[in-house]
């Protein structure tokens, strides 16, 4: 995590729709999926994330629960 609270990620996928496994039946519109080391670390609204790119620049992401 960087001093400004951002999580570094390898890949940030922005999508019109994201359908998570849990909770069942939910469709997230205009969301991004942050991936680091092959693991999803966050799913968040595109509007909440800062400009992002793969390392070494950070992307704004909260840890997935």
ABEGO torsion letter per residue (X at the ends): XBAAGBBBBABBBBBABBBBAOBBGBBBBGBBBBBBGGBBABBBBAAABBBBBBOABBBBBBBBX
